[in-house]
Amino acid sequence: AVSPILFALSCGLFVLGVAFLVLRRQLVAMVIGLELMINAANVIIVSAALAQGDPEGLAGALLVIAAAAAEVVVGLSLILALSREGVEPETSELEMLQG
């Protein structure tokens, strides 16, 4: 079984990530919120895999970490490209992308 302390930590990280995603307008803060949510899921996956002695769960967590790293690279490169164009990296400034 998953430790209640780790479960509470994971829930707290997930709620914090949702708060970053919903309440912030800056794109960098939104990427940080997504990362917090992904890491919260990883804490649960790793703790459940360790509790059951399942190495496949740990391999799955490594795949999630790799996908999260790729997501950060793409997101931050888009933010960097926007800032080079002179656009502020905020959601209110992205109306030009609507078509």
N, C-alpha and C positions, 0 to 999 in steps of 0.2 A: 504494500500500500504506500501511497505517496505521503510523505511527512506533512502534517498540517502546517508547520512553519513554512516549508517550501511552497505549499499551496497558497498560503496567505501572501507570501512574497510575490509569487507569480501573479496572483490576482491584483495586488497593488501595482506591480509594474504594468500590467495590461490596462488598468484604469488610468494610470498616469499617461500611458501612450495614447489612449483614446482622448484624454483631455488635451494633450499637445496637438493632436490631429484636428480636433474640433474647435478649440479655442484660439489657436494661433493662426495668423495670416501669413507669416513668413514661411517660405518653402523649406528652408533648412530645418526649422522647428518641426515641420510636418514630417520630414524624413526622419528626424530623431524620434518622433512619436511612433512611426512605423517600425523603426528598429526596436524600440522598447516593447512593442506588442509582439514582435517576432521572438525577441529574447525571453519574454514571459512564457511563450509557448515552448521554447526550448528548455526552460527550467523544468517544466512539467514533464516533457518527453524524457529528459535525462534522468530525472529523479524516479520516474516510473520504470525506466529501463534498468537503472541500478537496483531498484527494489526487487525486480523480477529476475535479475541476472541475465538480461537479454542484450547481447551485443548488437543485434540488428537495430534496436532502438537507438543505440549510440551512433551507429552508422547513419541512421535517418536524421539524427540531430546534426551530424556533420554536413549532410546534404542541405539541410535547412540553413546552416551557417553559410555555406557556399552560395546558396541562392540569395541570401540577404546581402552578402558582400557584393554580388553582381547588381542587385537592386540599388545599393548605395552608389556604386560607380556610375550607373546610368543616371540616377537622379541628380547627383552632384554635378555630373558633366552637363546635364541640361540646365541646371541652375547657373553654372559658370558661363555657358553659352548665352543665356539670357542676360547676365550681367555684363558681358562683353558687348552686347548690342545696345546697352544703355537702359535696359528695362530693369526696374526694381524687382528683386525676387520675392514678390508678394502675390497672393492670389487675386487681389483686386486689379493688378496690372496685367493680367493674362487674358483680358477680354479680346485681344487681337488674335488669339488662337482659335476663335470660334468660327472661323470660316470666312 
